[in-house]
Amino acid sequence: MKVWFAVSEAAPFAKTGGLADVAGSLPKALRKHGIDIRVVMPKYSQIPQQYINKMSFIGYTYVNLTWRREYYGIFTLEHEGVPFYFIDNERYFNRDWYYGQVDDGERFTFFCKSVLEVLPVIGFRPYIIHCNDWQTGLVSVLLDAHYRYYRNKGFYQYIHTVMTIHNLKYQGIFPKEMMDEIIGLGWEYFHPDGVEFYNCINFLKAGIAYSAKVTTVSRTYAEEIKTGFYGENLDGILRKRSRDLCGILNGIDYGENDPLTPNIYVPFSVNSIEDKQKNKVLLQKEAGLDVNPETPLIGIISRLVAQKGLDLIDRMIAELLEMDLQLIVLGAGEKRYEDMFLWAQGAFRGKMSANMRYDHVLAQRIYSGCDMFLMPSLFEPCGLGQLYAMRYGTVPIVRETGGLKDTVIPYNEYTGEGTGFTFANYNAHEMKDAVIRAMRVYKDKEKWRGIVTNCMQQDFSWERSAREYGNLYNQVCGITVTK
């Protein structure tokens, strides 16, 4: 089995969110299953120099963007046993940031064409091209339109595509004039079952419409996105493709996220849970909180955007902090949410710590030192925060949506089963009630140790996900793609 994994970011080279974590971890797990998977991504100027220095230049070629030919160089590097290939073009990838540029449509059209053009140059003929999110969405339709039957004497004929939706909200919507001016795609593809979207072109929809299989990152999210509320105006085509749509839950890298890591204050394990309290006290000191090991400490690590349920926290933050608890927040994003947490820090000194930045070491210390972890998301395709939290024995409090519903088992006080506290509706009072339930159980040390143990015994490694993707690839290879 040969797989070409096309992605716009991958850890540790470039990262803005969970997509990079998936691209950095899933291929490692798949290679352990004997799959020859190779990753291709842009060679951004932000890639750390330590990796740039290790890259090897293996050649170059050109891509046609309708009105001009664009050069790109091909660099490669093996990282943790996985071959990575980097598409180099200064015009498109030497930018201040990865996304949000005025010419993103042109930039990622170039990347999608490069993903296909580079294969015969490097001598790799995959069975599957695995595309991820809108930045690679054009690969499937371009393969169908220009490559499968028309290029390199059948080199592309038996290549199939899989499209993974990591977050349906981000779709890559651009003016339809790009069909002629940039992409060079025939207008026969511009229709409601193709790339057309409210008289524009939609890159993610192109991937959904023309891939052999479509996946997303949890089973519940795969069902949710077929409804109007979660479907982001693509629920119609997702319902049409429902037979080819499935959810495969993300995993986390257990090597990099380990309560025995030296990054935390006091390493511990499921057999030494009492040492978790030492991490809590040291975190309280570092974060400027009142030091009291008996006070419940709730953590939030998040992009500060509306998707993450921060409107519920905004409605309840004063009422929460008037209770006998402490709150520590790590993240950055919209100014209104940053201002909310900074206000709370000033208004509730010693009870609130607002850290408006990204900090990998502090994140691990929060996961290991907190008692609870709050994720009241409006929607959550998979969610990684709750998985990291459980790995460190921090009990999640989540809304029942997407991957949060699939991974957090509501705690049952009578049987002792469960790994967290949940609420169903997007309602601030329901969120507060879930926090109160968690605090009530927290007072019973024996029950609390039981739920912490339940969390730490969960297995959310990539092993299970890799098996499911391997099975999916085998299914796809049994599909005959017709024009």
Secondary structure as UniProt FT lines:
FT   STRAND          2..6
FT   TURN            11..13
FT   HELIX           18..32
FT   TURN            33..34
FT   STRAND          36..42
FT   TURN            45..46
FT   HELIX           49..52
FT   TURN            53..54
FT   STRAND          56..64
FT   STRAND          69..79
FT   TURN            80..81
FT   STRAND          82..88
FT   HELIX           90..93
FT   TURN            102..103
FT   HELIX           104..122
FT   STRAND          128..132
FT   HELIX           134..136
FT   HELIX           138..142
FT   HELIX           143..147
FT   TURN            148..150
FT   HELIX           152..154
FT   TURN            155..158
FT   STRAND          160..165
FT   TURN            168..169
FT   STRAND          173..175
FT   TURN            176..177
FT   HELIX           179..183
FT   HELIX           187..189
FT   TURN            192..195
FT   STRAND          196..197
FT   TURN            198..199
FT   STRAND          200..202
FT   HELIX           203..210
FT   STRAND          213..216
FT   HELIX           219..224
FT   TURN            225..226
FT   TURN            228..230
FT   TURN            232..233
FT   HELIX           235..240
FT   HELIX           242..244
FT   STRAND          245..247
FT   TURN            254..256
FT   TURN            259..260
FT   TURN            262..263
FT   HELIX           270..275
FT   HELIX           276..287
FT   TURN            293..294
FT   STRAND          297..301
FT   HELIX           306..308
FT   HELIX           310..321
FT   STRAND          326..330
FT   HELIX           335..347
FT   TURN            349..351
FT   STRAND          352..355
FT   HELIX           360..369
FT   STRAND          372..375
FT   HELIX           385..391
FT   TURN            392..393
FT   STRAND          395..399
FT   HELIX           402..407
FT   TURN            413..415
FT   STRAND          420..423
FT   HELIX           428..442
FT   HELIX           445..456
FT   HELIX           462..477
//
